């Protein structure tokens, strides 16, 4: 085994690590997008359920009570 073989192995290992990191980042980005979409959908559901029959909107206050605008 000569120096060129060792260098080639190190380069191949570095490329493999870079590809693995790229796949991890892509998986995390996809999971983040799904989470953001779910969060947005839940927000829209919450807004829709906050509307009353006469069209007024109630704001939810952090202590669990609601106030009407």
C-alpha positions in Angstrom: 0.0 0.0 0.0 1.5 3.3 -1.0 0.8 6.9 -0.1 -1.5 7.4 -3.1 -3.7 4.5 -1.9 -3.9 6.0 1.6 -4.8 9.4 0.2 -7.4 7.9 -2.1 -9.0 6.1 0.8 -9.1 9.3 2.9 -10.7 11.2 0.0 -13.3 8.5 -0.5 -14.1 8.5 3.3 -14.4 12.3 3.3 -16.8 12.1 0.3 -18.9 9.5 2.0 -19.1 11.6 5.2 -20.1 14.6 3.2 -22.8 12.7 1.4 -24.2 11.3 4.7 -24.3 14.8 6.1 -26.1 16.0 3.0 -28.7 13.2 3.3 -29.2 14.1 7.1 -29.7 17.8 6.3 -32.2 16.9 3.6 -34.1 14.6 5.9 -34.2 17.3 8.6 -35.3 19.9 6.1 -38.1 17.6 4.9 -39.2 16.9 8.5 -39.1 20.7 9.3 -41.3 21.4 6.3 -43.8 18.8 7.3 -43.8 20.2 10.9 -44.3 23.8 9.6 -47.2 22.6 7.4 -48.8 20.8 10.3 -48.4 23.9 12.5 -49.9 26.1 9.9 -52.9 23.8 9.3 -53.5 23.6 13.1 -53.4 27.4 13.3 -56.0 27.7 10.5 -58.1 25.1 12.3 -57.8 27.0 15.6 -58.8 30.3 13.8 -61.8 28.6 12.1 -63.0 27.2 15.4 -62.6 30.5 17.1 -65.1 32.1 14.8 -68.7 32.3 16.1 -71.9 31.9 14.3 -72.4 35.7 13.8 -68.9 36.0 12.2 -67.1 37.6 15.1 -63.7 36.3 16.2 -62.7 35.5 19.7 -59.1 35.8 20.8 -57.8 33.1 23.1 -56.0 34.5 26.1 -53.1 32.5 27.7 -55.0 31.8 30.9 -57.6 29.8 29.0 -60.3 32.4 28.9 -61.5 34.1 25.7 -62.3 37.6 25.0 -64.4 38.9 22.1 -63.1 41.6 19.7 
